[in-house]
């Protein structure tokens, strides 16, 4: 993979993975919080979502998007993509002021007329977000 193809992924709220047009709402999946602050005010939440990139795919990009509710300022969303339990792509992306995020990544290239499938088949996507454990803990 060329350096300019590497990117960042961020997560929460909803995830849309194109080109397979699979949409998964994060409200449907269970977030698994882990405390990271001594005062128990900040947690990292993890969500695991399946992703499938069809071998018939003709689009060059896929993306993950969503919204972080009650996010801790300055903490990006982390996205990890695995195939058969092996890591294939890690990224992070900043959360915008409105809590939204989006990460685009290359799934197909054409090099000298030859099609190269960067991603193809079934994957597991792990999404990590940093949030306040108690909404009253957030600093405005």
C-alpha positions as MATLAB code, in Angstrom:
seq = 'XXXXXXXXXXXXXXXXXXXXXXXXXXXXXXXXXXXXXXXXXXXXXXXXXXXXXXXXXXXXXXXXXXXXXXXXXXXXXXXXXXXXXXXXXXXXXXXXXXXXXXXXXXXXXXXXXXXXXXXXXXXXXXXXXXXXXXXXXXXX';
ca = [
       0.000    0.000    0.000;
       1.336    3.429   -0.930;
       1.819    5.952    1.912;
      -0.849    8.315    0.571;
      -3.398    5.497    0.835;
      -3.023    5.147    4.567;
      -5.540    7.157    6.487;
      -7.487    7.657    9.601;
     -10.677    6.136   10.940;
     -12.849    7.359   13.673;
     -16.002    6.011   15.156;
     -19.312    6.112   16.935;
     -22.998    6.769   16.355;
     -23.340    5.309   12.877;
     -21.044    3.602   10.458;
     -21.583    3.490    6.750;
     -19.241    1.356    4.722;
     -19.362    1.843    0.996;
     -19.114    0.433   -1.690;
     -21.064   -2.530   -0.384;
     -23.739   -0.143    0.892;
     -23.794   -1.876    4.273;
     -24.987    0.489    6.960;
     -24.683   -0.317   10.633;
     -25.967    1.964   13.353;
     -23.756    1.930   16.413;
     -26.819    2.141   18.614;
     -27.515   -1.429   17.490;
     -24.114   -2.640   18.658;
     -23.008   -2.785   22.267;
     -20.203   -0.449   23.324;
     -17.735   -1.945   25.793;
     -16.383    0.865   28.065;
     -12.975    0.638   29.823;
     -11.929    3.228   32.427;
      -8.778    5.204   31.619;
      -8.829    7.969   34.271;
      -8.010    7.449   37.951;
     -11.081    9.433   38.954;
     -13.248    7.216   36.705;
     -14.403   10.243   34.683;
     -13.080    9.145   31.246;
     -13.585    5.836   29.451;
     -12.604    4.308   26.124;
     -15.546    2.629   24.459;
     -15.022   -0.132   21.913;
     -17.386   -1.387   19.247;
     -16.841   -4.273   16.822;
     -18.560   -4.206   13.438;
     -18.341   -6.574   10.441;
     -17.387   -5.152    7.028;
     -17.645   -6.829    3.622;
     -16.038   -5.496    0.438;
     -17.471   -7.392   -2.530;
     -15.136   -8.805   -5.184;
     -17.480   -7.130   -7.713;
     -16.772   -3.712   -6.212;
     -15.901   -1.054   -8.805;
     -15.687    1.968   -6.496;
     -12.221    3.126   -5.351;
     -13.134    4.355   -1.845;
     -14.953    3.182    1.247;
     -15.626    5.198    4.356;
     -16.671    5.054    7.948;
     -18.597    7.914    9.490;
     -20.390    8.597   12.702;
     -20.918   10.888   15.636;
     -19.342   10.892   19.085;
     -21.661   11.906   21.894;
     -20.065   13.310   25.051;
     -16.560   12.988   23.552;
     -13.439   14.151   25.365;
     -11.898   17.081   23.473;
      -8.536   16.300   21.878;
      -9.039   12.523   21.703;
      -9.389   11.051   18.192;
     -11.491    8.062   17.201;
      -9.343    4.997   16.500;
     -10.282    2.472   13.808;
      -8.646   -0.907   13.423;
      -9.431   -3.264   10.541;
      -8.653   -6.992   10.755;
      -8.961   -9.848    8.272;
      -9.007  -13.376    9.701;
      -7.864  -11.939   13.044;
      -4.776  -10.279   11.529;
      -4.376   -6.479   11.454;
      -4.530   -4.942    7.967;
      -5.237   -1.237    8.523;
      -5.142    1.092   11.539;
      -6.156    4.749   11.528;
      -7.343    7.618   13.648;
      -9.348   10.712   12.851;
     -10.242   13.848   14.702;
     -13.732   14.515   15.947;
     -15.265   17.739   14.599;
     -16.819   20.381   16.880;
     -20.302   18.913   16.244;
     -19.106   15.435   17.320;
     -19.067   13.991   13.796;
     -16.194   12.195   12.117;
     -15.482   10.595    8.758;
     -12.653    8.431    7.485;
     -12.158    7.472    3.833;
      -9.826    4.713    2.692;
      -8.837    3.212   -0.633;
     -10.304   -0.224   -1.426;
      -9.459   -0.465   -5.150;
      -6.709    0.896   -7.417;
      -6.044    0.732  -11.126;
      -2.313    0.693  -11.905;
      -1.271    0.581  -15.574;
      -4.663   -0.867  -16.465;
      -4.430   -3.610  -13.817;
      -7.099   -3.626  -11.076;
      -5.708   -4.036   -7.569;
      -8.155   -4.845   -4.778;
      -6.643   -3.317   -1.635;
      -9.586   -4.661    0.396;
     -11.758   -7.602   -0.629;
     -13.863  -10.000    1.420;
     -14.866  -10.051    5.087;
     -13.238   -7.878    7.742;
     -13.721   -6.990   11.389;
     -13.666   -3.283   12.236;
     -12.887   -2.218   15.817;
     -13.778    1.354   16.716;
     -12.550    3.125   19.845;
     -13.800    6.452   21.189;
     -12.897    8.389   24.327;
     -15.878    9.794   26.231;
     -16.798   11.121   29.649;
     -18.203    8.335   31.833;
     -20.651   10.778   33.366;
     -22.036   13.573   31.137;
     -21.759   16.043   34.017;
     -17.950   15.467   33.954;
     -17.509   17.113   30.560;
     -15.698   20.428   30.437;
     -17.247   23.103   28.220;
];
